[in-house]
Amino acid sequence: MVCVNVSSQIIMKKFQAQPVAQLHPYIDRIWGWENEADEIIALPELLPGTGAELYFHYGSPFQSRNSVTDKLEKLAPSHLLCMRQQKLALFAAADIGFIAVRFKIGMLPRFTDIPMRELADQTVTAEDIWGQAARGLCSQLSSADTLQEKLKLINAFLLGQLRLAAADALIEQAMPLLYRRYADISIQELADHFHIGRRQFERRFLAVSGQTANTVKCMSRFQHAVRSLMLSDASNAAVTALDHGYYDQAHFIHDFKKLTGSSPEPYLKLARTKTHFYNASLSL
Protein backbone atom coordinates (compact mmCIF):
# COMPACT_ATOMS: atom_id res chain seq x y z
CA MET A 1 0.00 0.00 0.00
CA VAL A 2 1.47 3.34 -1.03
CA CYS A 3 -0.12 6.67 -0.23
CA VAL A 4 0.97 10.19 -1.07
CA ASN A 5 0.24 13.00 1.36
CA VAL A 6 0.40 16.65 0.31
CA SER A 7 0.49 19.28 3.07
CA SER A 8 1.49 22.96 3.03
CA GLN A 9 3.11 22.52 -0.40
CA ILE A 10 5.37 19.81 1.01
CA ILE A 11 5.06 16.55 -0.89
CA MET A 12 5.86 13.46 1.17
CA LYS A 13 5.38 9.99 -0.21
CA LYS A 14 4.60 7.54 2.57
CA PHE A 15 3.94 3.83 2.41
CA GLN A 16 3.08 1.00 4.76
CA ALA A 17 3.27 -2.66 3.85
CA GLN A 18 2.86 -5.97 5.60
CA PRO A 19 5.82 -8.35 5.52
CA VAL A 20 5.61 -11.74 3.84
CA ALA A 21 3.39 -14.24 5.66
CA GLN A 22 6.25 -16.06 7.41
CA LEU A 23 7.26 -12.80 9.11
CA HIS A 24 3.77 -11.73 10.27
CA PRO A 25 4.25 -13.06 13.82
CA TYR A 26 7.41 -10.99 14.28
CA ILE A 27 7.20 -7.87 12.11
CA ASP A 28 4.44 -5.30 12.59
CA ARG A 29 5.00 -3.53 9.28
CA ILE A 30 7.53 -2.24 6.79
CA TRP A 31 7.05 1.44 6.12
CA GLY A 32 8.86 4.45 4.76
CA TRP A 33 8.98 8.07 3.73
CA GLU A 34 10.34 9.88 0.71
CA ASN A 35 10.42 13.62 0.31
CA GLU A 36 9.66 14.54 -3.29
CA ALA A 37 10.24 18.26 -2.93
CA ASP A 38 13.31 20.28 -1.96
CA GLU A 39 11.72 21.26 1.34
CA ILE A 40 13.20 20.98 4.81
CA ILE A 41 11.06 18.63 6.90
CA ALA A 42 10.87 18.98 10.69
CA LEU A 43 11.53 15.46 11.94
CA PRO A 44 10.21 14.20 15.29
CA GLU A 45 11.73 13.50 18.66
CA LEU A 46 11.66 9.78 19.35
CA LEU A 47 10.44 9.03 22.87
CA PRO A 48 11.38 6.16 25.19
CA GLY A 49 9.24 3.08 24.80
CA THR A 50 9.24 -0.64 24.09
CA GLY A 51 9.76 -0.65 20.33
CA ALA A 52 12.54 -1.61 17.97
CA GLU A 53 12.90 -0.15 14.49
CA LEU A 54 15.44 -0.95 11.78
CA TYR A 55 16.05 1.87 9.26
CA PHE A 56 17.55 1.75 5.79
CA HIS A 57 18.25 5.21 4.33
CA TYR A 58 18.59 5.83 0.61
CA GLY A 59 18.25 9.56 1.21
CA SER A 60 20.20 11.49 3.80
CA PRO A 61 20.46 9.55 7.10
CA PHE A 62 19.00 11.05 10.26
CA GLN A 63 21.02 13.54 12.26
CA SER A 64 20.83 13.91 16.04
CA ARG A 65 22.76 15.68 18.78
CA ASN A 66 25.16 13.57 20.85
CA SER A 67 24.06 13.88 24.49
CA VAL A 68 27.69 13.57 25.69
CA THR A 69 29.60 15.77 23.23
CA ASP A 70 26.63 18.00 22.27
CA LYS A 71 27.77 17.72 18.65
CA LEU A 72 25.51 17.07 15.69
CA GLU A 73 26.04 13.53 14.41
CA LYS A 74 24.80 11.73 11.31
CA LEU A 75 23.48 8.24 11.92
CA ALA A 76 24.65 5.35 9.76
CA PRO A 77 22.80 4.65 6.49
CA SER A 78 21.37 1.53 8.16
CA HIS A 79 20.74 1.42 11.90
CA LEU A 80 18.58 -0.02 14.66
CA LEU A 81 16.86 2.18 17.25
CA CYS A 82 15.52 0.82 20.56
CA MET A 83 14.82 3.86 22.72
CA ARG A 84 14.21 2.82 26.32
CA GLN A 85 15.24 5.54 28.79
CA GLN A 86 16.45 8.32 26.50
CA LYS A 87 14.86 10.53 23.86
CA LEU A 88 16.36 11.00 20.42
CA ALA A 89 15.70 14.33 18.73
CA LEU A 90 16.02 14.08 14.95
CA PHE A 91 17.04 17.24 13.12
CA ALA A 92 15.17 18.71 10.19
CA ALA A 93 16.28 17.49 6.77
CA ALA A 94 15.47 17.99 3.10
CA ASP A 95 16.66 14.81 1.38
CA ILE A 96 14.49 12.23 3.15
CA GLY A 97 14.25 8.68 1.90
CA PHE A 98 14.10 5.60 4.12
CA ILE A 99 12.49 2.23 4.63
CA ALA A 100 11.92 1.03 8.20
CA VAL A 101 11.13 -2.35 9.71
CA ARG A 102 8.98 -2.16 12.84
CA PHE A 103 9.41 -5.25 15.01
CA LYS A 104 6.57 -6.46 17.19
CA ILE A 105 7.24 -6.22 20.90
CA GLY A 106 9.56 -8.95 22.14
CA MET A 107 10.35 -10.26 18.65
CA LEU A 108 13.74 -8.69 17.90
CA PRO A 109 15.51 -11.60 19.69
CA ARG A 110 14.19 -13.82 16.89
CA PHE A 111 16.63 -12.02 14.59
CA THR A 112 19.74 -11.52 16.76
CA ASP A 113 21.35 -13.06 19.83
CA ILE A 114 22.66 -9.69 21.04
CA PRO A 115 20.99 -9.04 24.43
CA MET A 116 18.34 -6.33 24.32
CA ARG A 117 20.03 -4.47 27.19
CA GLU A 118 23.05 -3.94 24.89
CA LEU A 119 20.89 -2.48 22.11
CA ALA A 120 18.85 -0.14 24.30
CA ASP A 121 19.36 3.61 23.72
CA GLN A 122 22.11 2.97 21.17
CA THR A 123 22.30 3.79 17.48
CA VAL A 124 23.66 0.42 16.40
CA THR A 125 24.41 -0.14 12.72
CA ALA A 126 22.87 -3.06 10.87
CA GLU A 127 26.39 -4.24 10.07
CA ASP A 128 27.26 -4.30 13.79
CA ILE A 129 24.40 -6.74 14.31
CA TRP A 130 24.31 -8.84 11.14
CA GLY A 131 27.75 -8.33 9.61
CA GLN A 132 28.30 -9.31 5.98
CA ALA A 133 24.62 -10.13 5.46
CA ALA A 134 23.68 -6.54 6.30
CA ARG A 135 26.47 -5.14 4.14
CA GLY A 136 25.22 -7.19 1.23
CA LEU A 137 21.65 -6.04 1.76
CA CYS A 138 22.63 -2.37 1.89
CA SER A 139 24.58 -2.76 -1.35
CA GLN A 140 21.61 -4.43 -3.04
CA LEU A 141 19.18 -1.79 -1.77
CA SER A 142 21.33 1.00 -3.18
CA SER A 143 21.03 -0.46 -6.68
CA ALA A 144 17.36 -1.49 -6.49
CA ASP A 145 15.20 0.70 -8.73
CA THR A 146 11.71 0.21 -7.32
CA LEU A 147 10.03 0.04 -3.93
CA GLN A 148 8.82 -3.48 -4.72
CA GLU A 149 12.42 -4.60 -5.32
CA LYS A 150 13.55 -3.04 -2.04
CA LEU A 151 10.73 -4.71 -0.10
CA LYS A 152 11.55 -8.08 -1.64
CA LEU A 153 15.20 -7.71 -0.61
CA ILE A 154 14.34 -6.69 2.96
CA ASN A 155 11.86 -9.54 3.38
CA ALA A 156 14.44 -12.03 2.10
CA PHE A 157 17.07 -10.63 4.47
CA LEU A 158 14.75 -10.90 7.48
CA LEU A 159 13.80 -14.47 6.56
CA GLY A 160 17.49 -15.30 6.39
CA GLN A 161 18.06 -14.00 9.92
CA LEU A 162 14.90 -15.48 11.47
CA ARG A 163 15.46 -17.99 14.26
CA LEU A 164 12.79 -20.67 14.37
CA ALA A 165 13.11 -21.17 18.14
CA ALA A 166 12.38 -18.45 20.68
CA ALA A 167 14.96 -17.65 23.34
CA ASP A 168 12.14 -17.98 25.89
CA ALA A 169 8.79 -18.93 24.37
CA LEU A 170 6.82 -18.10 27.53
CA ILE A 171 8.17 -14.55 27.75
CA GLU A 172 7.74 -14.10 24.00
CA GLN A 173 4.02 -14.79 24.50
CA ALA A 174 3.80 -12.68 27.66
CA MET A 175 5.25 -9.47 26.21
CA PRO A 176 2.55 -8.75 23.59
CA LEU A 177 -0.13 -9.70 26.10
CA LEU A 178 1.24 -7.16 28.58
CA TYR A 179 1.62 -4.59 25.78
CA ARG A 180 -2.05 -4.93 24.81
CA ARG A 181 -3.55 -5.33 28.29
CA TYR A 182 -1.35 -2.87 30.21
CA ALA A 183 -4.45 -1.18 31.67
CA ASP A 184 -6.21 -4.22 33.11
CA ILE A 185 -3.66 -6.91 33.97
CA SER A 186 -1.17 -6.99 36.83
CA ILE A 187 2.25 -8.63 36.74
CA GLN A 188 1.02 -11.20 39.27
CA GLU A 189 -1.99 -12.02 37.08
CA LEU A 190 0.29 -12.38 34.08
CA ALA A 191 2.58 -14.76 35.97
CA ASP A 192 -0.45 -16.74 37.14
CA HIS A 193 -1.75 -16.90 33.57
CA PHE A 194 1.45 -18.68 32.53
CA HIS A 195 1.51 -20.86 35.68
CA ILE A 196 4.83 -19.54 36.92
CA GLY A 197 5.95 -17.82 40.11
CA ARG A 198 6.16 -14.05 39.96
CA ARG A 199 9.86 -13.82 40.86
CA GLN A 200 10.84 -16.34 38.20
CA PHE A 201 8.58 -14.61 35.68
CA GLU A 202 10.13 -11.21 36.37
CA ARG A 203 13.67 -12.62 36.19
CA ARG A 204 13.04 -14.29 32.84
CA PHE A 205 11.20 -11.23 31.51
CA LEU A 206 14.15 -8.97 32.32
CA ALA A 207 16.63 -11.39 30.76
CA VAL A 208 14.75 -11.41 27.45
CA SER A 209 13.50 -7.83 27.17
CA GLY A 210 16.18 -5.85 28.98
CA GLN A 211 13.35 -4.11 30.86
CA THR A 212 11.40 -5.16 33.92
CA ALA A 213 7.84 -6.34 33.39
CA ASN A 214 6.53 -3.35 35.34
CA THR A 215 8.57 -0.96 33.19
CA VAL A 216 7.12 -2.49 30.02
CA LYS A 217 3.62 -2.18 31.49
CA CYS A 218 4.16 1.51 32.29
CA MET A 219 5.87 2.27 28.99
CA SER A 220 3.07 0.53 27.06
CA ARG A 221 0.51 2.75 28.78
CA PHE A 222 2.56 5.85 27.95
CA GLN A 223 3.09 4.82 24.33
CA HIS A 224 -0.59 4.12 23.72
CA ALA A 225 -1.66 7.40 25.33
CA VAL A 226 0.81 9.53 23.36
CA ARG A 227 0.02 7.71 20.11
CA SER A 228 -3.68 8.37 20.64
CA LEU A 229 -3.05 12.06 21.31
CA MET A 230 -0.82 12.44 18.25
CA LEU A 231 -3.07 10.58 15.82
CA SER A 232 -6.35 12.13 16.94
CA ASP A 233 -5.18 15.65 17.86
CA ALA A 234 -7.34 15.21 20.96
CA SER A 235 -7.37 18.41 22.98
CA ASN A 236 -8.32 16.82 26.30
CA ALA A 237 -5.21 14.99 27.45
CA ALA A 238 -6.82 14.23 30.82
CA VAL A 239 -9.62 12.19 29.23
CA THR A 240 -7.14 10.36 27.01
CA ALA A 241 -4.97 9.58 30.03
CA LEU A 242 -7.89 8.08 31.93
CA ASP A 243 -8.91 6.06 28.87
CA HIS A 244 -5.43 4.50 28.84
CA GLY A 245 -5.24 3.46 32.47
CA TYR A 246 -3.77 6.46 34.29
CA TYR A 247 -5.25 7.09 37.73
CA ASP A 248 -5.82 10.78 37.07
CA GLN A 249 -4.40 13.76 35.18
CA ALA A 250 -1.66 14.32 37.77
CA HIS A 251 -0.45 10.76 37.29
CA PHE A 252 -0.21 11.26 33.51
CA ILE A 253 1.55 14.62 33.84
CA HIS A 254 4.10 13.12 36.25
CA ASP A 255 4.81 10.25 33.85
CA PHE A 256 4.95 12.56 30.85
CA LYS A 257 7.41 14.95 32.51
CA LYS A 258 9.63 12.09 33.61
CA LEU A 259 9.86 10.69 30.08
CA THR A 260 9.89 13.88 28.00
CA GLY A 261 11.12 16.61 30.34
CA SER A 262 8.00 18.65 29.61
CA SER A 263 4.33 18.90 30.52
CA PRO A 264 1.90 17.36 27.99
CA GLU A 265 0.31 20.57 26.67
CA PRO A 266 3.44 22.46 25.52
CA TYR A 267 5.14 19.28 24.35
CA LEU A 268 2.20 18.15 22.22
CA LYS A 269 1.65 21.64 20.83
CA LEU A 270 5.20 21.66 19.48
CA ALA A 271 5.18 17.99 18.43
CA ARG A 272 2.07 18.53 16.31
CA THR A 273 3.90 21.14 14.24
CA LYS A 274 6.34 18.44 13.12
CA THR A 275 6.08 15.08 11.45
CA HIS A 276 5.78 11.94 13.59
CA PHE A 277 6.32 8.22 13.22
CA TYR A 278 3.02 7.11 14.78
CA ASN A 279 1.34 5.05 12.09
CA ALA A 280 -2.35 4.20 11.93
CA SER A 281 -3.31 0.53 12.11
CA LEU A 282 -2.80 -1.44 8.92
CA SER A 283 -5.92 -2.68 7.16
CA LEU A 284 -4.65 -4.28 4.01
Backbone torsions as a table, in degrees:
resi	resn	phi	psi	omega
1	MET	NA	124.8	178.1
2	VAL	-123.8	130.8	176.8
3	CYS	-129.0	148.8	178.5
4	VAL	-115.8	124.3	178.7
5	ASN	-108.2	133.0	177.1
6	VAL	-118.5	123.2	-176.9
7	SER	-146.1	127.0	176.5
8	SER	52.3	41.1	178.0
9	GLN	67.2	9.4	174.7
10	ILE	-100.1	124.2	-178.8
11	ILE	-101.7	118.0	179.2
12	MET	-125.7	118.2	175.4
13	LYS	-86.8	125.0	179.2
14	LYS	-124.9	145.6	175.2
15	PHE	-140.3	155.1	170.9
16	GLN	-135.8	138.0	179.8
17	ALA	-143.3	147.6	172.3
18	GLN	-80.7	149.0	175.5
19	PRO	-73.5	175.9	175.1
20	VAL	-63.0	159.0	-170.8
21	ALA	-55.1	-38.1	-177.5
22	GLN	-64.6	-20.8	-177.7
23	LEU	-98.4	-5.9	-177.4
24	HIS	-53.5	-39.6	-178.5
25	PRO	-67.3	-16.4	-170.6
26	TYR	-117.1	-28.2	-175.8
27	ILE	-112.7	125.5	179.3
28	ASP	-71.9	-45.3	-178.3
29	ARG	-170.7	163.4	167.8
30	ILE	-118.0	127.6	-172.6
31	TRP	-143.8	169.5	-179.9
32	GLY	-171.0	168.3	178.6
33	TRP	-130.0	149.7	171.6
34	GLU	-146.7	123.5	179.8
35	ASN	-86.4	119.1	-176.3
36	GLU	-94.4	-4.3	-179.9
37	ALA	-120.5	159.8	179.8
38	ASP	-84.5	59.2	-178.7
39	GLU	-115.9	143.7	175.9
40	ILE	-81.5	125.5	-176.9
41	ILE	-104.3	129.0	176.5
42	ALA	-77.0	109.7	-178.3
43	LEU	-86.3	159.2	-171.7
44	PRO	-82.4	171.6	167.7
45	GLU	-96.9	125.8	-179.7
46	LEU	-86.5	126.6	-174.9
47	LEU	-94.7	159.0	175.9
48	PRO	-60.8	149.0	180.0
49	GLY	-170.8	-145.6	-178.1
50	THR	-121.0	0.7	-170.2
51	GLY	-85.8	170.2	174.2
52	ALA	-142.8	130.2	-174.7
53	GLU	-136.5	130.2	179.3
54	LEU	-107.3	122.1	-175.1
55	TYR	-110.3	138.7	171.1
56	PHE	-123.0	116.2	-177.6
57	HIS	-99.4	128.0	168.2
58	TYR	-109.8	-9.3	167.2
59	GLY	-98.5	-155.7	179.5
60	SER	-73.6	128.8	177.9
61	PRO	-62.4	159.2	177.3
62	PHE	-58.4	152.0	170.6
63	GLN	-121.6	141.4	177.1
64	SER	-143.2	166.5	180.0
65	ARG	-95.6	127.6	177.8
66	ASN	-66.1	123.7	-175.8
67	SER	-69.5	-18.6	-179.7
68	VAL	-91.5	-50.4	-176.7
69	THR	-90.8	-16.1	-177.2
70	ASP	65.2	19.4	178.7
71	LYS	-98.6	150.6	177.7
72	LEU	-75.8	128.2	-177.7
73	GLU	-126.5	142.5	176.2
74	LYS	-94.1	128.8	177.9
75	LEU	-72.1	162.7	-180.0
76	ALA	-66.3	156.6	178.7
77	PRO	-59.5	-25.3	173.3
78	SER	-133.7	129.8	-174.9
79	HIS	-157.9	157.7	177.5
80	LEU	-109.9	135.7	176.4
81	LEU	-121.1	126.3	175.2
82	CYS	-133.2	80.4	-177.5
83	MET	-76.6	125.8	-176.0
84	ARG	-122.3	-49.6	-179.0
85	GLN	-119.9	-15.2	-176.4
86	GLN	-114.3	156.0	171.5
87	LYS	-92.4	160.7	174.2
88	LEU	-135.3	107.9	-180.0
89	ALA	-86.9	119.7	178.3
90	LEU	-92.9	136.1	-176.4
91	PHE	-86.6	151.7	-179.6
92	ALA	-56.7	146.6	-178.2
93	ALA	-149.1	159.2	-179.8
94	ALA	-103.8	-43.7	-174.5
95	ASP	-92.2	78.5	-176.7
96	ILE	-97.9	130.4	174.5
97	GLY	-165.4	110.4	179.7
98	PHE	-151.9	157.7	170.2
99	ILE	-122.1	133.9	-177.1
100	ALA	-124.5	144.5	175.4
101	VAL	-108.6	119.0	179.6
102	ARG	-100.3	112.0	179.7
103	PHE	-78.6	144.3	171.7
104	LYS	-70.2	154.3	-176.5
105	ILE	-57.6	132.3	177.1
106	GLY	80.1	2.1	-172.8
107	MET	-102.3	-9.5	177.8
108	LEU	-59.3	-37.1	178.1
109	PRO	-60.1	-13.7	173.6
110	ARG	-70.9	-13.8	-174.2
111	PHE	-118.1	-6.1	178.2
112	THR	-157.5	149.5	176.2
113	ASP	-97.7	6.0	175.2
114	ILE	-69.4	126.7	-178.7
115	PRO	-58.3	142.1	-178.7
116	MET	-59.6	-33.3	-179.2
117	ARG	-63.5	-24.3	179.3
118	GLU	-84.4	-15.5	-180.0
119	LEU	-98.0	-15.7	-175.7
120	ALA	-65.6	133.6	174.6
121	ASP	59.1	28.1	176.6
122	GLN	-119.7	154.4	171.3
123	THR	-105.2	83.1	-174.4
124	VAL	-88.7	134.3	179.9
125	THR	-76.0	155.1	176.9
126	ALA	-61.6	-35.1	178.9
127	GLU	-66.4	-34.5	177.2
128	ASP	-62.0	-30.0	-176.5
129	ILE	-92.1	-46.0	-171.3
130	TRP	-116.3	4.6	171.7
131	GLY	58.5	-132.5	-174.1
132	GLN	-60.7	-33.3	179.5
133	ALA	-61.6	-40.9	178.7
134	ALA	-70.5	-38.5	177.5
135	ARG	-61.3	-42.9	179.1
136	GLY	-63.6	-41.1	178.8
137	LEU	-62.9	-46.3	-178.7
138	CYS	-60.9	-38.7	177.7
139	SER	-64.8	-42.2	179.2
140	GLN	-67.3	-39.2	179.7
141	LEU	-64.1	-36.2	-177.8
142	SER	-66.8	-24.0	-179.6
143	SER	-103.4	-3.8	178.5
144	ALA	-73.7	135.7	-173.8
145	ASP	-88.8	-31.7	-172.6
146	THR	-120.5	160.5	176.1
147	LEU	-61.2	-40.6	-179.2
148	GLN	-60.6	-39.5	177.5
149	GLU	-64.6	-43.1	-179.9
150	LYS	-62.7	-43.7	179.8
151	LEU	-63.3	-40.0	178.8
152	LYS	-62.3	-41.7	179.4
153	LEU	-65.4	-43.1	-178.8
154	ILE	-67.1	-42.7	177.2
155	ASN	-60.5	-43.1	179.9
156	ALA	-64.3	-40.5	178.0
157	PHE	-61.6	-47.8	-178.7
158	LEU	-63.3	-40.0	177.0
159	LEU	-62.4	-35.2	179.2
160	GLY	-69.3	-25.9	-179.5
161	GLN	-94.9	-12.6	-173.4
162	LEU	-65.5	130.1	175.3
163	ARG	-96.4	129.6	-175.0
164	LEU	-73.9	-23.7	-179.8
165	ALA	-107.1	136.6	177.2
166	ALA	-76.2	148.2	175.2
167	ALA	-62.3	-37.5	176.6
168	ASP	-151.6	98.4	-173.1
169	ALA	-61.0	-35.6	-179.4
170	LEU	-64.2	-47.6	-179.5
171	ILE	-68.6	-33.9	177.0
172	GLU	-61.3	-35.1	175.9
173	GLN	-76.6	-34.1	-175.4
174	ALA	-71.5	-34.9	-174.1
175	MET	-63.2	-49.2	177.7
176	PRO	-66.1	-29.9	177.3
177	LEU	-65.6	-43.7	177.7
178	LEU	-66.6	-37.8	179.7
179	TYR	-62.8	-39.1	-178.8
180	ARG	-80.9	-36.2	-171.8
181	ARG	-110.1	29.6	-179.0
182	TYR	-52.3	-30.8	-173.2
183	ALA	-84.3	-18.5	-172.1
184	ASP	-132.8	11.7	177.9
185	ILE	-131.5	136.2	178.4
186	SER	-92.8	165.0	178.1
187	ILE	-63.3	-39.1	178.3
188	GLN	-62.3	-43.3	179.0
189	GLU	-64.0	-35.7	178.9
190	LEU	-67.8	-43.5	176.9
191	ALA	-61.7	-43.1	178.6
192	ASP	-62.1	-39.0	-179.9
193	HIS	-58.2	-35.6	-178.8
194	PHE	-98.3	10.3	174.9
195	HIS	56.1	51.9	-179.0
196	ILE	-142.4	148.3	178.0
197	GLY	-65.5	149.5	-175.6
198	ARG	-61.7	-43.9	-177.5
199	ARG	-62.9	-42.2	178.2
200	GLN	-66.8	-40.6	177.9
201	PHE	-59.2	-48.5	-178.0
202	GLU	-64.9	-38.0	178.9
203	ARG	-64.4	-46.0	-179.7
204	ARG	-68.4	-37.1	178.7
205	PHE	-60.9	-47.2	179.9
206	LEU	-63.1	-40.3	-179.0
207	ALA	-62.3	-37.5	-177.7
208	VAL	-82.2	-46.3	-170.1
209	SER	-91.8	-21.6	-174.3
210	GLY	78.8	-1.4	176.3
211	GLN	-128.9	152.2	174.8
212	THR	-71.1	158.9	178.2
213	ALA	-61.0	-39.6	179.9
214	ASN	-66.7	-36.9	177.2
215	THR	-63.2	-43.7	178.9
216	VAL	-63.5	-38.7	177.2
217	LYS	-61.1	-47.4	-179.5
218	CYS	-67.6	-41.3	-179.5
219	MET	-68.8	-33.2	177.1
220	SER	-64.3	-42.6	177.6
221	ARG	-61.2	-45.2	179.9
222	PHE	-63.4	-47.4	-179.6
223	GLN	-58.7	-47.1	-178.5
224	HIS	-64.4	-39.1	-180.0
225	ALA	-66.1	-46.9	-179.0
226	VAL	-66.4	-41.6	178.2
227	ARG	-58.7	-44.0	179.2
228	SER	-61.7	-42.7	-179.8
229	LEU	-66.8	-37.3	-178.1
230	MET	-76.1	-35.9	-177.8
231	LEU	-80.6	-28.1	-175.9
232	SER	-101.7	-12.7	-172.9
233	ASP	56.3	31.4	179.8
234	ALA	-61.0	132.7	-177.1
235	SER	-85.4	-23.7	-176.1
236	ASN	-98.2	90.3	-178.9
237	ALA	-65.5	-31.0	-178.7
238	ALA	-62.9	-44.3	179.3
239	VAL	-64.7	-43.7	178.9
240	THR	-60.8	-41.7	179.4
241	ALA	-60.6	-45.6	179.2
242	LEU	-63.7	-38.7	179.6
243	ASP	-63.3	-23.2	-176.5
244	HIS	-107.6	17.8	169.5
245	GLY	97.4	5.1	174.6
246	TYR	-76.5	147.0	-177.9
247	TYR	-64.4	-43.1	-178.9
248	ASP	-162.4	-177.9	-177.7
249	GLN	-63.9	-38.4	-179.2
250	ALA	-62.0	-38.2	178.5
251	HIS	-62.5	-44.9	179.7
252	PHE	-65.0	-44.4	-179.5
253	ILE	-61.5	-41.7	179.0
254	HIS	-60.9	-47.3	178.9
255	ASP	-62.3	-44.3	-177.1
256	PHE	-62.6	-45.6	179.4
257	LYS	-62.9	-41.1	-178.8
258	LYS	-62.2	-36.2	-174.2
259	LEU	-94.4	-22.1	-178.0
260	THR	-117.7	-19.6	-175.5
261	GLY	82.1	9.7	-176.3
262	SER	-145.8	159.3	172.4
263	SER	-73.9	156.4	-176.3
264	PRO	-57.6	-46.2	-172.0
265	GLU	-60.7	-54.3	179.9
266	PRO	-66.7	-34.9	-179.6
267	TYR	-64.2	-48.7	-177.7
268	LEU	-67.2	-34.7	178.4
269	LYS	-60.2	-43.8	178.6
270	LEU	-72.4	-43.2	-177.1
271	ALA	-60.1	-33.4	-177.9
272	ARG	-75.5	-8.9	174.8
273	THR	-86.6	-7.7	-178.3
274	LYS	-112.6	177.8	170.8
275	THR	-77.1	168.5	174.1
276	HIS	-149.3	163.1	-176.9
277	PHE	-104.0	19.0	175.8
278	TYR	-82.5	113.8	-177.7
279	ASN	-99.6	142.1	174.3
280	ALA	-66.9	161.1	-179.6
281	SER	-61.3	143.3	177.6
282	LEU	-78.1	137.3	174.5
283	SER	-138.8	74.7	-175.6
284	LEU	-97.8	NA	NA
